[in-house]
């Protein structure tokens, strides 16, 4: 197996340089130096996702039916030489539960008509992997954000990327029973960038980043799941349950009503003031 780590995500200024160089490249001169022509640069449609704070991980299969292989940012991993329990979880815990990873790769191969090496890259997050983030303490989860198709298993292989919001692949990387939650679940950010004047979108990019920093979309997603589960349980027992707050006794239907109102205005801090209940995310 030729290990292939996920490449670094560059800053915006590096992206501008790369696009302009690729478009204007005209070959090399007699001394082997690159030649760049003056030209009009394209306008490209970019799709961005939230950055989940965990540790980089990958799941790979070299060909249909082959064994599943695991990796981190730095190299291959196994249950005996692991990274935050990623290989152990998939090779041991999930296999014991009957979850079939190979079937997900077969789905991908069917959709993309590809029998060569496939890598699913993502973030292994939750648990105690990263402290001080919204999903700290939640069950560990794999959040796929990219799929790479390689022509073969050699150093010279060509690579094709598949976008994280490819609609036909959603079911192949979404498996809540296995704690697989693809990145598109937490929102996509689309923008058109004219590479002749890329500075014109700088303020928009800053606005997107500030909104994410103010309210973590991943933390919000899983908080909503827990609140909805709670609402369902108290709905089933509404006539028998009473909760006591700092002032007086309130029937569970009052709690339910207040929670539903609070959900409509979710922020980094969820404050149900009249009940003396505050839930804070960090």
Backbone as CSV, one residue per row, in Angstrom:
resi,resn,N_x,N_y,N_z,CA_x,CA_y,CA_z,C_x,C_y,C_z
1,UNK,0.844,-1.203,0.000,0.000,0.000,0.000,0.873,1.244,0.000
2,UNK,0.569,2.199,-0.875,1.214,3.499,-0.881,0.368,4.453,-0.047
3,UNK,0.857,4.829,1.133,0.070,5.696,1.999,-0.053,7.090,1.386
4,UNK,-1.265,7.637,1.419,-1.520,8.954,0.844,-2.234,9.805,1.890
5,UNK,-1.497,10.731,2.475,-2.106,11.585,3.488,-2.883,12.720,2.833
6,UNK,-3.829,13.274,3.569,-4.603,14.398,3.065,-3.692,15.621,2.994
7,UNK,-3.706,16.347,1.873,-2.807,17.497,1.733,-3.205,18.653,2.651
8,UNK,-2.277,19.569,2.848,-2.551,20.739,3.681,-3.555,21.657,2.987
9,UNK,-4.414,22.289,3.789,-5.352,23.280,3.266,-4.676,24.642,3.359
10,UNK,-4.444,25.252,2.216,-3.669,26.491,2.165,-4.522,27.721,2.497
11,UNK,-3.852,28.832,2.797,-4.537,30.089,3.034,-5.033,30.684,1.710
12,UNK,-5.925,31.638,1.814,-6.564,32.219,0.629,-5.540,32.811,-0.340
13,UNK,-4.521,33.486,0.183,-3.525,34.101,-0.700,-2.774,33.052,-1.515
14,UNK,-2.566,31.872,-0.931,-1.897,30.795,-1.663,-2.811,30.222,-2.749
15,UNK,-4.120,30.194,-2.452,-5.087,29.740,-3.443,-5.102,30.683,-4.651
16,UNK,-5.056,31.992,-4.389,-5.031,32.979,-5.475,-3.808,32.759,-6.358
17,UNK,-2.653,32.589,-5.734,-1.417,32.401,-6.484,-1.475,31.121,-7.325
18,UNK,-1.995,30.038,-6.732,-2.049,28.758,-7.442,-2.960,28.835,-8.667
19,UNK,-4.132,29.464,-8.516,-5.068,29.572,-9.638,-4.469,30.420,-10.754
20,UNK,-3.909,31.555,-10.383,-3.333,32.445,-11.399,-2.161,31.792,-12.124
21,UNK,-1.312,31.086,-11.382,-0.162,30.426,-12.005,-0.606,29.325,-12.966
22,UNK,-1.623,28.586,-12.552,-2.074,27.479,-13.403,-2.691,27.995,-14.695
23,UNK,-3.474,29.065,-14.607,-4.140,29.610,-15.795,-3.138,30.254,-16.746
24,UNK,-2.154,30.948,-16.202,-1.234,31.721,-17.049,0.016,30.948,-17.475
25,UNK,0.190,29.741,-16.957,1.399,28.966,-17.272,1.441,28.623,-18.769
26,UNK,2.587,28.884,-19.393,2.727,28.657,-20.845,3.916,27.763,-21.182
27,UNK,4.440,27.067,-20.207,5.573,26.188,-20.468,6.861,26.730,-19.861
28,UNK,8.017,26.274,-20.403,9.321,26.687,-19.891,10.184,27.255,-21.009
29,UNK,11.103,28.130,-20.609,12.014,28.696,-21.602,13.202,27.761,-21.804
30,UNK,14.193,28.209,-22.576,15.343,27.365,-22.910,16.151,26.969,-21.682
31,UNK,16.069,27.781,-20.633,16.821,27.477,-19.409,16.000,26.688,-18.387
32,UNK,14.787,26.330,-18.767,13.950,25.543,-17.859,13.136,26.365,-16.887
33,UNK,13.118,27.682,-17.053,12.330,28.536,-16.160,10.889,28.640,-16.653
34,UNK,9.916,28.688,-15.738,8.512,28.754,-16.165,8.180,30.070,-16.866
35,UNK,7.286,29.980,-17.845,6.812,31.157,-18.578,5.337,31.370,-18.245
36,UNK,5.001,32.596,-17.862,3.610,32.918,-17.536,3.137,34.042,-18.450
37,UNK,2.022,33.824,-19.127,1.468,34.832,-20.024,0.495,35.743,-19.286
38,UNK,0.412,36.972,-19.720,-0.612,37.869,-19.189,-1.964,37.420,-19.741
39,UNK,-2.948,37.259,-18.861,-4.246,36.780,-19.323,-5.346,37.229,-18.380
40,UNK,-6.587,36.993,-18.792,-7.736,37.267,-17.935,-8.018,36.002,-17.125
41,UNK,-8.137,36.181,-15.809,-8.348,35.026,-14.935,-9.831,34.695,-14.819
42,UNK,-10.139,33.462,-14.490,-11.544,33.028,-14.456,-12.252,33.449,-13.161
43,UNK,-13.561,33.308,-13.186,-14.369,33.380,-11.965,-14.762,31.951,-11.614
44,UNK,-14.424,31.530,-10.408,-14.681,30.153,-9.985,-15.714,30.119,-8.876
45,UNK,-16.501,29.061,-8.885,-17.510,28.841,-7.840,-16.901,27.914,-6.792
46,UNK,-16.741,28.403,-5.580,-16.121,27.626,-4.512,-17.155,27.213,-3.475
47,UNK,-16.956,26.016,-2.920,-17.829,25.490,-1.867,-16.969,25.218,-0.640
48,UNK,-17.322,25.838,0.471,-16.557,25.674,1.706,-17.371,24.969,2.776
49,UNK,-16.670,24.378,3.730,-17.311,23.698,4.856,-16.715,24.207,6.155
50,UNK,-17.379,23.882,7.253,-16.862,24.233,8.563,-15.648,23.360,8.880
51,UNK,-14.708,23.902,9.655,-13.554,23.125,10.113,-13.891,22.504,11.455
52,UNK,-13.928,21.182,11.487,-14.194,20.457,12.734,-12.867,20.225,13.450
53,UNK,-12.850,20.451,14.749,-11.612,20.314,15.516,-11.506,18.910,16.113
54,UNK,-10.632,18.121,15.498,-10.374,16.775,15.979,-8.987,16.369,15.518
55,UNK,-8.871,15.176,14.937,-7.603,14.733,14.369,-7.875,14.105,13.009
56,UNK,-7.006,14.379,12.042,-7.217,13.906,10.679,-7.171,12.381,10.618
57,UNK,-8.078,11.803,9.820,-8.149,10.345,9.706,-8.592,9.964,8.306
58,UNK,-8.251,8.747,7.909,-8.669,8.268,6.585,-8.995,6.787,6.634
59,UNK,-9.911,6.392,5.740,-10.268,4.986,5.540,-10.080,4.708,4.061
60,UNK,-9.362,3.644,3.727,-9.031,3.390,2.332,-9.265,1.932,1.947
61,UNK,-9.533,1.738,0.665,-9.638,0.399,0.086,-8.998,0.447,-1.293
62,UNK,-8.045,-0.459,-1.534,-7.263,-0.403,-2.767,-8.022,-0.897,-3.999
63,UNK,-8.935,-1.848,-3.821,-9.768,-2.323,-4.918,-10.997,-2.999,-4.338
64,UNK,-11.972,-3.259,-5.173,-13.212,-3.861,-4.715,-12.952,-5.168,-3.969
65,UNK,-13.521,-5.284,-2.777,-13.369,-6.494,-1.978,-12.125,-6.552,-1.132
66,UNK,-11.182,-5.635,-1.333,-9.923,-5.663,-0.572,-10.161,-5.260,0.875
67,UNK,-9.169,-5.545,1.715,-9.268,-5.200,3.129,-9.274,-3.685,3.312
68,UNK,-9.891,-3.249,4.389,-9.960,-1.823,4.719,-8.685,-1.416,5.461
69,UNK,-8.161,-0.251,5.094,-6.937,0.255,5.720,-7.205,1.635,6.303
70,UNK,-6.477,1.967,7.376,-6.731,3.196,8.120,-5.468,4.056,8.180
71,UNK,-5.681,5.368,8.287,-4.534,6.265,8.337,-4.809,7.492,9.180
72,UNK,-3.748,8.166,9.583,-3.816,9.445,10.282,-3.163,10.486,9.379
73,UNK,-2.880,11.645,9.912,-2.176,12.662,9.129,-0.764,12.200,8.777
74,UNK,-0.157,11.372,9.638,1.264,11.051,9.495,1.560,9.702,8.871
75,UNK,0.595,8.788,8.820,0.897,7.484,8.256,-0.175,6.455,8.559
76,UNK,0.040,5.207,8.119,-0.936,4.153,8.385,-1.076,3.896,9.881
77,UNK,-2.269,3.493,10.304,-2.497,3.134,11.702,-3.228,1.800,11.773
78,UNK,-3.099,1.140,12.902,-3.763,-0.132,13.167,-4.234,-0.103,14.623
79,UNK,-5.053,-1.075,15.034,-5.436,-1.121,16.448,-4.228,-1.239,17.374
80,UNK,-3.138,-1.821,16.889,-1.938,-1.967,17.715,-1.099,-0.692,17.734
81,UNK,-1.217,0.134,16.726,-0.483,1.404,16.634,-1.452,2.455,16.124
82,UNK,-2.242,3.006,17.049,-3.435,3.761,16.690,-3.247,5.262,16.868
83,UNK,-4.281,6.001,16.467,-4.340,7.450,16.681,-5.709,7.783,17.262
84,UNK,-5.746,8.065,18.556,-6.983,8.429,19.269,-8.070,7.360,19.141
85,UNK,-7.652,6.105,18.933,-8.604,5.001,18.897,-9.378,4.843,17.605
86,UNK,-8.944,5.511,16.518,-9.702,5.480,15.266,-9.731,4.082,14.646
87,UNK,-8.572,3.472,14.471,-8.526,2.139,13.857,-9.196,1.102,14.755
88,UNK,-8.993,1.217,16.048,-9.609,0.267,16.981,-11.122,0.333,16.905
89,UNK,-11.646,1.548,16.852,-13.103,1.711,16.780,-13.665,1.040,15.531
90,UNK,-13.038,1.261,14.384,-13.582,0.727,13.142,-13.278,-0.759,12.952
91,UNK,-12.093,-1.176,13.355,-11.686,-2.563,13.125,-12.269,-3.513,14.166
92,UNK,-12.528,-3.014,15.354,-12.998,-3.876,16.442,-14.438,-3.560,16.845
93,UNK,-14.681,-2.361,17.349,-16.008,-2.015,17.863,-17.087,-2.126,16.796
94,UNK,-16.860,-1.515,15.621,-17.885,-1.534,14.586,-18.070,-2.918,13.979
95,UNK,-16.980,-3.638,13.798,-17.101,-4.988,13.240,-17.910,-5.887,14.167
96,UNK,-17.689,-5.733,15.467,-18.431,-6.532,16.438,-19.923,-6.197,16.420
97,UNK,-20.257,-4.956,16.025,-21.662,-4.543,15.993,-22.342,-4.925,14.681
98,UNK,-21.560,-5.432,13.708,-22.131,-5.843,12.432,-22.080,-4.793,11.349
99,UNK,-21.478,-3.637,11.628,-21.381,-2.572,10.625,-20.385,-2.991,9.533
100,UNK,-20.791,-2.878,8.287,-19.980,-3.344,7.165,-19.418,-2.159,6.383
101,UNK,-18.167,-1.823,6.645,-17.539,-0.689,5.959,-17.390,-0.974,4.473
102,UNK,-17.099,-2.219,4.114,-16.888,-2.558,2.702,-18.118,-2.238,1.852
103,UNK,-19.297,-2.388,2.430,-20.511,-2.110,1.652,-20.596,-0.635,1.285
104,UNK,-20.070,0.238,2.149,-20.072,1.666,1.839,-19.113,1.966,0.685
105,UNK,-17.982,1.273,0.657,-17.060,1.450,-0.467,-17.674,0.929,-1.762
106,UNK,-18.426,-0.163,-1.676,-19.078,-0.680,-2.883,-20.101,0.323,-3.413
107,UNK,-20.802,1.009,-2.508,-21.743,2.048,-2.935,-21.008,3.148,-3.698
108,UNK,-19.858,3.557,-3.173,-19.068,4.612,-3.822,-18.592,4.150,-5.193
109,UNK,-18.126,2.905,-5.264,-17.635,2.378,-6.540,-18.765,2.303,-7.573
110,UNK,-19.959,1.944,-7.123,-21.099,1.852,-8.033,-21.451,3.227,-8.599
111,UNK,-21.484,4.235,-7.735,-21.854,5.584,-8.168,-20.794,6.175,-9.087
112,UNK,-19.515,6.007,-8.718,-18.430,6.663,-9.452,-17.780,5.773,-10.506
113,UNK,-18.202,4.494,-10.556,-17.667,3.553,-11.544,-16.135,3.524,-11.490
114,UNK,-15.646,3.246,-10.292,-14.195,3.268,-10.058,-13.793,2.029,-9.272
115,UNK,-12.822,1.271,-9.804,-12.388,0.043,-9.128,-10.997,0.174,-8.527
116,UNK,-10.385,1.344,-8.638,-9.054,1.540,-8.081,-9.102,1.985,-6.628
117,UNK,-7.970,2.454,-6.098,-7.902,2.895,-4.703,-8.854,4.060,-4.418
118,UNK,-9.549,3.958,-3.297,-10.445,5.022,-2.830,-10.078,5.369,-1.389
119,UNK,-9.940,6.657,-1.133,-9.672,7.142,0.224,-10.836,8.026,0.670
120,UNK,-11.356,7.752,1.848,-12.319,8.647,2.482,-11.566,9.410,3.577
121,UNK,-11.433,10.715,3.398,-10.734,11.545,4.382,-11.753,12.253,5.266
122,UNK,-11.398,12.407,6.532,-12.312,13.092,7.434,-11.644,13.460,8.739
123,UNK,-12.470,13.926,9.667,-11.993,14.313,10.987,-12.560,13.331,12.007
124,UNK,-11.683,12.822,12.865,-12.077,11.956,13.976,-12.182,12.880,15.189
125,UNK,-13.407,13.105,15.660,-13.635,14.173,16.632,-14.548,13.701,17.760
126,UNK,-14.734,14.602,18.741,-15.555,14.275,19.898,-14.709,13.643,20.990
127,UNK,-15.376,13.079,21.992,-14.650,12.475,23.111,-13.723,13.492,23.756
128,UNK,-12.496,13.043,24.023,-11.485,13.940,24.603,-10.384,14.268,23.596
129,UNK,-10.692,14.153,22.292,-9.681,14.383,21.258,-9.223,15.834,21.258
130,UNK,-10.174,16.769,21.364,-9.853,18.196,21.431,-10.655,18.811,22.562
131,UNK,-9.981,19.518,23.461,-10.683,20.181,24.557,-11.073,21.599,24.151
132,UNK,-12.056,22.170,24.852,-12.442,23.551,24.619,-13.224,23.794,23.344
133,UNK,-13.839,22.738,22.789,-14.652,22.908,21.579,-16.052,22.372,21.855
134,UNK,-17.005,22.740,20.982,-18.412,22.443,21.243,-18.709,20.950,21.320
135,UNK,-17.967,20.123,20.585,-18.281,18.693,20.557,-17.414,17.894,21.525
136,UNK,-16.625,18.558,22.336,-15.856,17.868,23.366,-16.813,17.132,24.308
137,UNK,-16.545,15.876,24.570,-17.382,15.101,25.475,-18.485,14.320,24.790
138,UNK,-18.806,14.655,23.527,-19.768,13.844,22.790,-19.116,12.525,22.384
139,UNK,-19.893,11.500,22.037,-19.287,10.258,21.547,-18.372,10.536,20.359
140,UNK,-17.268,9.819,20.274,-16.360,10.024,19.148,-17.084,9.740,17.839
141,UNK,-16.777,10.556,16.824,-17.465,10.434,15.545,-16.493,10.685,14.396
142,UNK,-16.792,10.073,13.248,-16.009,10.285,12.038,-16.799,11.210,11.132
143,UNK,-16.168,12.321,10.711,-16.837,13.323,9.882,-16.122,13.388,8.528
144,UNK,-16.555,12.588,7.532,-15.919,12.609,6.207,-16.097,13.965,5.532
145,UNK,-15.008,14.448,4.920,-15.113,15.726,4.205,-14.587,15.663,2.778
146,UNK,-14.006,14.552,2.366,-13.518,14.448,0.986,-13.299,12.981,0.629
147,UNK,-13.505,12.678,-0.650,-13.209,11.351,-1.186,-12.231,11.527,-2.337
148,UNK,-11.169,10.741,-2.323,-10.169,10.808,-3.391,-10.126,9.479,-4.136
149,UNK,-10.140,9.553,-5.458,-10.022,8.376,-6.318,-8.636,8.391,-6.946
150,UNK,-7.906,7.283,-6.844,-6.572,7.183,-7.427,-6.589,6.174,-8.573
151,UNK,-5.806,6.467,-9.581,-5.791,5.605,-10.774,-5.207,4.230,-10.475
152,UNK,-4.238,4.171,-9.557,-3.631,2.897,-9.161,-2.898,3.103,-7.840
153,UNK,-2.213,2.066,-7.373,-1.542,2.137,-6.075,-0.039,2.355,-6.243
154,UNK,0.335,3.299,-7.088,1.746,3.617,-7.285,1.990,5.080,-6.944
155,UNK,3.256,5.443,-6.816,3.611,6.832,-6.505,3.195,7.783,-7.630
156,UNK,3.100,7.269,-8.864,2.792,8.115,-10.020,1.297,8.204,-10.289
157,UNK,0.470,7.648,-9.439,-0.975,7.610,-9.681,-1.578,9.010,-9.752
158,UNK,-2.574,9.167,-10.611,-3.305,10.427,-10.684,-4.462,10.404,-9.685
159,UNK,-4.874,11.576,-9.250,-5.903,11.678,-8.214,-7.061,12.546,-8.689
160,UNK,-8.281,12.113,-8.370,-9.484,12.884,-8.651,-10.244,13.089,-7.351
161,UNK,-10.586,14.354,-7.062,-11.331,14.653,-5.840,-12.832,14.626,-6.103
162,UNK,-13.580,14.169,-5.115,-15.039,14.209,-5.158,-15.499,15.184,-4.087
163,UNK,-16.357,16.128,-4.467,-16.807,17.155,-3.540,-17.638,16.563,-2.410
164,UNK,-17.579,17.161,-1.220,-18.295,16.612,-0.066,-19.806,16.672,-0.185
165,UNK,-20.348,17.494,-1.096,-21.803,17.598,-1.228,-22.322,16.870,-2.467
166,UNK,-21.527,15.938,-3.007,-21.959,15.116,-4.134,-23.210,14.344,-3.703
167,UNK,-24.368,14.708,-4.248,-25.636,14.210,-3.715,-25.768,12.689,-3.756
168,UNK,-25.205,12.062,-4.772,-25.356,10.610,-4.899,-24.484,9.836,-3.912
169,UNK,-23.571,10.540,-3.242,-22.681,9.855,-2.302,-23.073,10.071,-0.844
170,UNK,-24.150,10.815,-0.613,-24.503,11.150,0.760,-24.720,9.904,1.616
171,UNK,-25.466,8.936,1.100,-25.748,7.728,1.878,-24.515,6.865,2.092
172,UNK,-23.497,7.051,1.260,-22.288,6.240,1.381,-21.405,6.685,2.536
173,UNK,-21.549,7.934,2.961,-20.719,8.433,4.056,-21.555,8.874,5.252
174,UNK,-22.866,8.622,5.207,-23.740,8.952,6.331,-24.216,7.657,6.969
175,UNK,-23.792,7.419,8.193,-24.166,6.203,8.905,-24.243,6.529,10.394
176,UNK,-25.359,7.123,10.841,-25.450,7.559,12.237,-25.284,6.449,13.260
177,UNK,-25.659,5.210,12.901,-25.476,4.106,13.848,-24.003,3.798,14.086
178,UNK,-23.158,4.218,13.137,-21.713,4.024,13.275,-21.008,5.319,13.652
179,UNK,-21.788,6.385,13.892,-21.227,7.713,14.180,-20.420,8.270,13.000
180,UNK,-20.949,8.066,11.804,-20.413,8.705,10.595,-21.356,9.846,10.228
181,UNK,-20.832,11.072,10.230,-21.640,12.241,9.909,-20.875,13.114,8.911
182,UNK,-21.174,13.017,7.615,-20.424,13.788,6.601,-20.554,15.294,6.831
183,UNK,-19.537,16.003,6.413,-19.388,17.423,6.720,-20.537,18.273,6.195
184,UNK,-21.197,17.863,5.110,-22.259,18.688,4.522,-23.446,18.852,5.457
185,UNK,-23.581,17.965,6.448,-24.695,18.067,7.386,-24.656,19.371,8.174
186,UNK,-23.481,19.969,8.289,-23.313,21.146,9.138,-23.256,22.443,8.338
187,UNK,-23.671,22.371,7.085,-23.779,23.579,6.272,-22.667,23.710,5.248
188,UNK,-23.021,24.229,4.076,-22.073,24.520,3.014,-22.101,26.018,2.728
189,UNK,-20.950,26.568,2.397,-20.838,27.992,2.122,-20.320,28.166,0.695
190,UNK,-21.180,28.702,-0.180,-20.840,28.827,-1.597,-20.582,30.288,-1.955
191,UNK,-19.578,30.489,-2.780,-19.205,31.856,-3.160,-18.522,31.842,-4.522
192,UNK,-18.753,32.872,-5.325,-18.080,33.049,-6.611,-16.918,34.023,-6.431
193,UNK,-15.733,33.623,-6.899,-14.549,34.462,-6.748,-13.987,34.795,-8.125
194,UNK,-13.930,36.082,-8.424,-13.297,36.568,-9.646,-11.806,36.720,-9.342
195,UNK,-10.974,35.896,-9.968,-9.546,35.892,-9.648,-8.783,37.052,-10.280
196,UNK,-9.505,37.940,-10.971,-8.898,39.203,-11.391,-8.940,40.206,-10.238
197,UNK,-9.980,40.109,-9.410,-10.136,41.003,-8.252,-10.579,40.187,-7.030
198,UNK,-9.786,39.246,-6.582,-10.199,38.367,-5.475,-10.399,39.103,-4.158
199,UNK,-9.773,40.283,-4.018,-9.914,41.033,-2.772,-11.361,41.490,-2.546
200,UNK,-12.188,41.464,-3.590,-13.566,41.917,-3.460,-14.413,40.990,-2.582
201,UNK,-13.975,39.744,-2.391,-14.755,38.811,-1.570,-14.176,38.662,-0.165
202,UNK,-13.131,39.405,0.140,-12.466,39.255,1.432,-13.427,39.492,2.596
203,UNK,-14.217,40.553,2.517,-15.152,40.853,3.607,-16.198,39.757,3.777
204,UNK,-16.668,39.192,2.658,-17.648,38.109,2.730,-17.057,36.879,3.405
205,UNK,-15.815,36.561,3.088,-15.158,35.419,3.712,-15.005,35.639,5.219
206,UNK,-14.668,36.848,5.602,-14.538,37.175,7.031,-15.880,37.021,7.738
207,UNK,-16.958,37.466,7.094,-18.294,37.341,7.675,-18.662,35.877,7.911
208,UNK,-18.341,35.021,6.948,-18.640,33.595,7.088,-17.877,33.008,8.270
209,UNK,-16.596,33.335,8.376,-15.777,32.795,9.461,-16.239,33.301,10.814
210,UNK,-16.614,34.562,10.901,-17.066,35.120,12.175,-18.376,34.487,12.621
211,UNK,-19.262,34.217,11.672,-20.532,33.570,12.011,-20.307,32.165,12.556
212,UNK,-19.352,31.446,11.978,-19.043,30.090,12.443,-18.414,30.126,13.828
213,UNK,-17.522,31.100,14.051,-16.879,31.215,15.353,-17.882,31.585,16.442
214,UNK,-18.881,32.379,16.087,-19.878,32.794,17.060,-20.801,31.649,17.440
215,UNK,-21.122,30.808,16.497,-22.022,29.686,16.756,-21.557,28.464,15.982
216,UNK,-20.996,27.503,16.689,-20.457,26.309,16.040,-21.590,25.495,15.409
217,UNK,-21.618,25.323,14.082,-22.692,24.562,13.433,-22.719,23.095,13.857
218,UNK,-21.556,22.536,14.163,-21.504,21.127,14.566,-22.096,20.962,15.958
219,UNK,-21.670,21.847,16.888,-22.227,21.798,18.241,-23.723,22.025,18.236
220,UNK,-24.183,22.964,17.409,-25.611,23.254,17.320,-26.382,22.050,16.803
221,UNK,-25.835,21.371,15.797,-26.504,20.207,15.211,-26.756,19.140,16.265
222,UNK,-25.734,18.815,17.036,-25.889,17.735,18.010,-26.658,18.181,19.237
223,UNK,-26.598,19.472,19.590,-27.441,19.966,20.670,-28.910,19.832,20.285
224,UNK,-29.232,20.175,19.041,-30.610,20.054,18.573,-31.082,18.603,18.654
225,UNK,-30.205,17.665,18.296,-30.582,16.256,18.372,-30.936,15.862,19.802
226,UNK,-30.100,16.306,20.757,-30.341,15.951,22.161,-31.602,16.626,22.679
227,UNK,-31.844,17.888,22.292,-33.050,18.580,22.733,-34.290,17.898,22.167
228,UNK,-34.235,17.505,20.909,-35.393,16.839,20.304,-35.674,15.497,20.960
229,UNK,-34.608,14.768,21.319,-34.800,13.507,22.042,-35.455,13.765,23.397
230,UNK,-34.982,14.837,24.074,-35.543,15.182,25.374,-37.014,15.555,25.251
231,UNK,-37.345,16.353,24.230,-38.735,16.759,24.023,-39.626,15.551,23.755
232,UNK,-39.109,14.601,22.996,-39.894,13.414,22.688,-40.184,12.614,23.953
233,UNK,-39.162,12.480,24.817,-39.341,11.705,26.046,-40.330,12.369,26.984
234,UNK,-40.226,13.700,27.142,-41.137,14.337,28.086,-42.545,14.437,27.508
235,UNK,-42.652,14.441,26.182,-43.974,14.430,25.557,-44.692,13.121,25.889
236,UNK,-43.925,12.027,25.884,-44.505,10.718,26.165,-44.953,10.588,27.613
237,UNK,-44.357,11.389,28.515,-44.665,11.291,29.945,-45.173,12.609,30.514
238,UNK,-45.788,13.412,29.658,-46.136,14.790,30.029,-47.066,14.872,31.234
239,UNK,-47.931,13.884,31.430,-48.900,13.965,32.511,-48.318,13.553,33.860
240,UNK,-47.144,12.950,33.849,-46.610,12.381,35.086,-45.362,13.079,35.608
241,UNK,-44.750,13.941,34.777,-43.459,14.513,35.151,-43.609,15.973,35.550
242,UNK,-42.979,16.330,36.655,-42.880,17.714,37.078,-41.416,18.028,37.340
243,UNK,-40.983,19.226,36.968,-39.616,19.656,37.217,-39.634,20.870,38.119
244,UNK,-38.627,20.981,38.981,-38.573,22.098,39.915,-37.445,23.036,39.519
245,UNK,-37.730,24.316,39.388,-36.689,25.285,39.105,-36.445,26.111,40.358
246,UNK,-35.657,27.179,40.237,-35.238,27.914,41.423,-36.379,28.705,42.072
247,UNK,-37.484,28.910,41.361,-38.566,29.723,41.888,-39.781,28.907,42.324
248,UNK,-40.209,27.995,41.484,-41.414,27.248,41.825,-41.479,25.970,41.004
249,UNK,-42.599,25.263,41.156,-42.801,24.032,40.406,-43.453,24.359,39.066
250,UNK,-42.897,23.802,37.980,-43.489,24.016,36.671,-43.773,22.669,36.013
251,UNK,-44.929,22.567,35.427,-45.290,21.329,34.746,-44.410,21.157,33.523
252,UNK,-44.165,19.909,33.133,-43.277,19.623,32.026,-43.745,20.279,30.730
253,UNK,-45.037,20.512,30.559,-45.503,21.180,29.346,-44.995,22.611,29.274
254,UNK,-44.848,23.264,30.441,-44.273,24.608,30.454,-42.803,24.556,30.054
255,UNK,-42.083,23.534,30.543,-40.678,23.341,30.181,-40.572,23.127,28.671
256,UNK,-41.455,22.289,28.148,-41.421,21.983,26.721,-41.650,23.241,25.888
257,UNK,-42.621,24.044,26.294,-42.915,25.273,25.569,-41.729,26.222,25.590
258,UNK,-41.091,26.355,26.754,-39.953,27.257,26.867,-38.771,26.766,26.043
259,UNK,-38.554,25.454,26.023,-37.468,24.893,25.239,-37.695,25.134,23.750
260,UNK,-38.912,24.935,23.297,-39.203,25.146,21.884,-38.995,26.612,21.501
261,UNK,-39.337,27.522,22.407,-39.112,28.937,22.135,-37.624,29.236,22.063
262,UNK,-36.857,28.616,22.983,-35.419,28.855,23.007,-34.742,28.310,21.768
263,UNK,-35.236,27.192,21.244,-34.640,26.590,20.055,-34.716,27.544,18.868
264,UNK,-35.750,28.372,18.828,-35.923,29.297,17.705,-34.862,30.389,17.692
265,UNK,-34.177,30.580,18.814,-33.168,31.627,18.895,-31.852,31.068,19.412
266,UNK,-31.432,29.962,18.838,-30.216,29.304,19.299,-28.997,30.173,19.055
267,UNK,-28.126,30.230,20.033,-26.875,30.972,19.908,-25.788,30.187,20.604
268,UNK,-24.661,30.821,20.865,-23.592,30.131,21.573,-24.033,29.783,22.990
269,UNK,-24.873,30.642,23.596,-25.443,30.359,24.913,-26.949,30.253,24.782
270,UNK,-27.523,29.190,25.305,-28.948,28.944,25.236,-29.520,29.217,26.622
271,UNK,-30.231,30.316,26.786,-30.659,30.779,28.095,-32.175,30.775,28.188
272,UNK,-32.708,29.956,29.067,-34.148,29.942,29.326,-34.333,30.652,30.656
273,UNK,-34.344,31.976,30.610,-34.220,32.785,31.813,-35.340,32.537,32.811
274,UNK,-36.586,32.426,32.319,-37.704,32.327,33.248,-37.711,31.017,34.026
275,UNK,-36.936,30.055,33.559,-36.867,28.777,34.268,-35.559,28.619,35.049
276,UNK,-34.679,29.576,34.927,-33.396,29.466,35.618,-32.516,28.404,35.033
277,UNK,-32.663,28.149,33.727,-31.878,27.108,33.057,-30.960,27.749,32.040
278,UNK,-29.683,27.450,32.101,-28.743,27.959,31.103,-27.854,26.820,30.620
279,UNK,-27.762,26.660,29.287,-26.871,25.677,28.689,-25.851,26.441,27.873
280,UNK,-24.568,26.280,28.187,-23.526,27.014,27.466,-22.639,26.065,26.698
281,UNK,-22.289,26.460,25.469,-21.351,25.700,24.650,-20.062,26.470,24.568
282,UNK,-18.931,25.744,24.578,-17.627,26.393,24.433,-16.947,25.853,23.197
